Amino acid sequence: MTIGLAFWIIMLVWAVFLFFLASFLYKSYREYKEDRFNVPSFVLISVTTIVSMLIPTFSNLDVAFQGYNTWHSFQYLFLLWLLNRNIAVAGMATTRRTMISLNRAWSAVVSKRRVGTTPANRFSSSTT
C-alpha cells in the first residue's frame, strides 16, 4: 500500500511541476509575441530549474545542497545590490548613508577591474 501511495505522491509532484513549467513557457511565449520578452530573466529561471532538477542526483548531497544554497544567496545579494544601485542612479536614494554604501560597494567592484573613472564618482559629492 505504501508503494502505491509513494507512486501517487511522485505523480502529483510531477503534475504540479509540469503545470507550472507549461505556465512559465506560455507566459514567456506571450511576452515574446508582445515584444516584452526578458532574455536574462528567462535564462536565469531556466538554468535554475535545470540545476534544481540535477542537484538531487549528485552522490554527495550535503556538499551539493550547500553549493546550491551559496549560489542562490549570491544571486539574492546581487539582485538586492542591483535594485539599490538602480534606485541610486534614478536619484531616489534619500539618505546619505545609502549613497555612501552604494558608492563603496560599486568602487570595490570596479577597482578590481582597474577601470579609470568609476560611475561611483558621480555620487561622491551628493548631499542629504
C-alpha positions as CSV (number, residue, x, y, z in Angstrom):
1,M,0.0,0.0,0.0
2,T,2.8,2.4,0.8
3,I,4.4,1.8,-2.6
4,G,1.1,2.8,-4.3
5,L,0.9,6.0,-2.1
6,A,4.5,6.9,-2.9
7,F,3.8,6.5,-6.6
8,W,0.8,8.8,-6.4
9,I,2.7,11.4,-4.5
10,I,5.5,11.4,-7.1
11,M,3.0,11.7,-9.9
12,L,1.2,14.6,-8.1
13,V,4.5,16.4,-7.7
14,W,5.4,15.9,-11.3
15,A,1.9,17.1,-12.4
16,V,2.3,20.3,-10.3
17,F,5.8,20.8,-11.7
18,L,4.7,20.3,-15.3
19,F,1.7,22.6,-14.8
20,F,4.0,25.4,-13.6
21,L,6.5,24.7,-16.3
22,A,3.8,24.9,-19.0
23,S,2.5,28.1,-17.4
24,F,6.0,29.7,-17.5
25,L,6.6,28.7,-21.1
26,Y,3.2,30.0,-22.1
27,K,3.9,33.3,-20.3
28,S,7.3,33.5,-22.0
29,Y,5.8,32.8,-25.4
30,R,3.2,35.5,-24.9
31,E,5.9,38.0,-23.8
32,Y,7.9,37.2,-26.9
33,K,5.0,37.7,-29.2
34,E,4.2,41.1,-27.4
35,D,7.9,42.1,-27.7
36,R,8.3,42.2,-23.9
37,F,10.5,39.1,-23.6
38,N,13.2,39.4,-20.9
39,V,16.1,37.1,-22.1
40,P,18.2,37.3,-18.9
41,S,15.3,36.5,-16.7
42,F,14.3,33.6,-18.9
43,V,17.8,32.2,-18.9
44,L,18.2,32.6,-15.1
45,I,14.9,30.8,-14.4
46,S,15.7,28.1,-16.9
47,V,19.2,27.4,-15.6
48,T,18.0,27.5,-12.0
49,T,15.2,25.0,-12.9
50,I,17.7,22.6,-14.6
51,V,20.2,22.9,-11.8
52,S,17.5,22.3,-9.2
53,M,16.4,19.1,-11.0
54,L,20.0,17.8,-11.2
55,I,21.2,18.6,-7.6
56,P,19.4,15.5,-6.1
57,T,21.3,13.2,-8.5
58,F,24.7,14.1,-7.1
59,S,26.4,11.5,-4.9
60,N,27.4,13.9,-2.1
61,L,24.1,15.6,-1.4
62,D,25.4,17.6,1.6
63,V,28.0,19.4,-0.5
64,A,25.7,19.7,-3.5
65,F,22.9,21.5,-1.5
66,Q,25.4,23.7,0.3
67,G,26.9,24.8,-3.0
68,Y,23.4,25.4,-4.4
69,N,22.4,27.4,-1.3
70,T,25.6,29.5,-1.7
71,W,24.8,30.2,-5.4
72,H,21.3,31.2,-4.5
73,S,22.5,33.5,-1.8
74,F,24.8,35.3,-4.1
75,Q,22.0,35.7,-6.7
76,Y,19.9,37.3,-4.0
77,L,22.7,39.6,-2.8
78,F,23.4,40.7,-6.4
79,L,19.7,41.4,-7.1
80,L,19.5,43.4,-3.9
81,W,22.6,45.4,-4.8
82,L,21.3,45.9,-8.4
83,L,18.0,47.2,-7.0
84,N,19.7,49.6,-4.7
85,R,22.0,50.7,-7.4
86,N,19.1,51.4,-9.8
87,I,17.4,53.4,-7.0
88,A,20.5,55.5,-6.5
89,V,21.0,56.1,-10.3
90,A,17.4,57.2,-10.6
91,G,18.0,59.7,-7.8
92,M,15.5,58.1,-5.5
93,A,18.0,57.3,-2.7
94,T,17.0,59.6,0.1
95,T,19.8,59.2,2.7
96,R,23.4,60.0,2.6
97,R,24.1,56.6,4.2
98,T,22.5,54.8,1.3
99,M,24.6,56.8,-1.2
100,I,27.9,56.2,0.7
101,S,27.3,52.4,1.0
102,L,26.4,52.1,-2.7
103,N,29.5,54.2,-3.6
104,R,31.8,51.9,-1.5
105,A,30.3,48.8,-2.9
106,W,30.5,50.0,-6.5
107,S,34.0,51.2,-6.0
108,A,35.1,47.8,-4.6
109,V,33.7,46.1,-7.7
110,V,35.1,48.4,-10.2
111,S,38.5,48.8,-8.6
112,K,39.1,45.1,-9.2
113,R,38.7,45.7,-12.9
114,R,41.1,48.6,-12.8
115,V,38.8,51.0,-14.7
116,G,40.0,54.6,-14.7
117,T,36.9,56.6,-13.6
118,T,34.1,54.8,-11.9
119,P,30.4,55.7,-12.1
120,A,30.5,55.8,-8.3
121,N,32.4,59.1,-8.5
122,R,29.1,60.7,-9.5
123,F,27.8,60.2,-6.0
124,S,30.8,61.2,-4.0
125,S,29.6,64.9,-3.7
126,S,26.0,64.2,-3.1
127,T,24.2,65.7,-0.1
128,T,21.4,64.5,2.0
